[in-house]
């Protein structure tokens, strides 16, 4: 499963904004940002394991590992 959620895909966008939810938050926090950002920006937000639709995924208990996993997912997107 992908680490990123995109509420309004915009493949034509000239810019992608990658958002990291606050502690205890989830990707849904940034859903409204997609509308506010305008058509030139595609908003992508991280969905951490153990949150929302990733509830069945094991929590990452080490912050360094969470950052590493997020960066690997970003590099592959």
Buried (B, 14 or more C-beta within 10 A) or exposed (E): EEBBBBBBEBEEBEEBBBBEBEEEBBBBEBBEBBEEBEEEBBBBBBBBBBBEEBEEEEEBEEEEEBEEBBEEBBEEE
